[in-house]
Amino acid sequence: MSETPFYKNVQLWILPSLTLGLAPFNPPHIWGKIQWIAGGGAFSGDHPMGAMDWFDVVMHGTPWVMLFVALTFKAIDLVKK
């Protein structure tokens, strides 16, 4: 078993990022949610985001956040060496 903590394991987060993080694939679901939030329509407007939409952001975004965290820790470890 690897001694690398789960939050530092880049290989662990690549597969979920490319599968769950991008599903459905055409277009990636997370991309539409990011555009919705960035466009300002998520909080007001004709159709603001509901609880299910925010759950989708968390579900599809978590693998990407964890991959970024793992890559950051990997970069920090490389700089320390």
Secondary structure, 3 states (H helix, E strand, C coil): CCCCCHHHCHHHHHHHHHCCCCCCECCEHHHHHHHHHHCCCCCCCCCCCCHHHHHHHHHHHHHHHHHHHHHHHHHHHHHHC
